[in-house]
Amino acid sequence: MIWSIDEITRFLRWLCLFAMIYLFTKYLPLGLLRLVGEIAISVAVIWLIRREFMIWRQVTKARINYYKLLEAIPPSILGVLSTAKSLDAIAMKTRLPVYVGFRQVLGDRINDFSQIACSIHPNIKLAYSVKTNNLPDLLAYFYSKKVLAEVVSTYEYNLALRMGYKPSQIILNGPQKSLTIMKEVLGGGGRVNIDTFAQLEELSAWLKTQAKSIRIGVRIRTENRGLISHFGFSFGKELEQVMQIIRGNSHLHLAGVHMHVGTNIDDPRIYTHNVVKLARWILSLSPQEQKALRYIDLGGGFAVPGSTLLTEVGRVPEIKHFLHAAIDPLRKLDGFSQLTVYFEPGRWLVDEGFGLAARVLEVKRVGNKQDIVCQVSTTCLPLATSQSLVVTVWPSNSAPLISTTIYGDSCYEGDILASAIWLPGVKVGDTVFFHKVGAYNLAQANQFIAPRPGVVMVEKVKKIRLVRRAEIDADLWRRDI
Ligand SMILES: Cc1ncc(COP(=O)(O)O)c(C=O)c1O
């Protein structure tokens, strides 16, 4: 075992102190000099003990928090990871590294949401934010569960159609919607929430050549801890201008309002703060305009305990608190019971439902710490660059945990997947499992240095399906002419 620099320094500090005590007691005469010596030694002892205590407290706190993060992993996932059989089953389908989806966890999230939503308001509808993870298998599953699709590009719209969605089951958002798709979604009975004046003018101009009316929604700018979103229109002048354009076109009607307060929101009061302002604005509209409102879309953003952004477990309230905080301020609206309320979460629905399995390529033990290099990089887990991930070994074992840093294999110095986490001692060839990577990782993974991994779905403990093969070199050079 090699000692780390920290451990050597701590050892030397204590050694110096004992040497000083020994020399003082042995050679110093009684009197003032001895008194000064004793005071100096006492101060040094207190200082060293305090330092040791602080190190111990820091390590214990980190350890307790990490254990809490481990406890927040859904038990059905731990069940699969407890055996080597499921890992063997994956190895028969595809090579590692591989993203692993857990159908049960994905299904549980939909059920949790639906059960709570119907106890709060009869007209709550769940839409899935496709950008969060655009895996076709996932979208097909949400479709089968009657979850609507929220899309923000032509590509996502086409993907949703490909997976079976009809325009009436789609919410079209975002700054890059084309007139063609807006017309298609509106014509098919779907929702379009206007983000920009350019979109509004374009629709308005097109309507002048038509003999029909359309109903649109508008996105409203939100505030999250002092940060104002740049999407949509702000209360006051901007919304006044929007209303003037709508009022000036007899074919254009305001049917909905949309807001999205941001992502990884762990404080429900942020929803209340924004929705209170929204309700006030709606109450300032004319009675006819208020009556014409059909829906309010409150976006997504709910945090996941111990997700890739490592929100502290204890700080993330249950989903019912978010829904109440967002919906309760709307109850004062006259037609509230008739309104449909949409939510369009991404992270909360899919983050926990995916992990990534990778082999260990190299282990260095330094003192009571280990540095691991594993066979995947932050290119496949881009969110790991903001904060480290929760990791376990597969199959799980109960050996004592030691402080661990995990590096990626991209030959890039900043490729750190997890630092100061707790893992049993591992060896080359073991498999580590990165938890809660379903949101924004698969969708943002890139091919820097190597092609991207495949995806398997654990349908049941004994049924594992390959839903996306691993990328091969030819996939990468297919576009080049
Ligand atoms: C308009 C809109 N709705 C929903 C979402 C999903 O957010 P989250 O994954 O945080 O739930 C996003 C994400 O950026 C968004 O921009």
The ligand as a Gaussian input file, in Angstrom:
#p B3LYP/6-31G(d) Opt

LIG

0 1
 C      -40.284000      23.865000     -22.325000
 C      -39.703000      22.745000     -21.536000
 N      -40.531000      21.857000     -20.960000
 C      -40.057000      20.813000     -20.242000
 C      -38.710000      20.618000     -20.074000
 C      -38.234000      19.450000     -19.252000
 O      -37.541000      19.867000     -18.130000
 P      -37.080000      18.813000     -16.999000
 O      -36.298000      17.765000     -17.686000
 O      -36.254000      19.594000     -16.066000
 O      -38.325000      18.279000     -16.374000
 C      -37.809000      21.521000     -20.656000
 C      -36.364000      21.355000     -20.469000
 O      -35.531000      22.136000     -20.764000
 C      -38.321000      22.615000     -21.399000
 O      -37.501000      23.503000     -21.984000

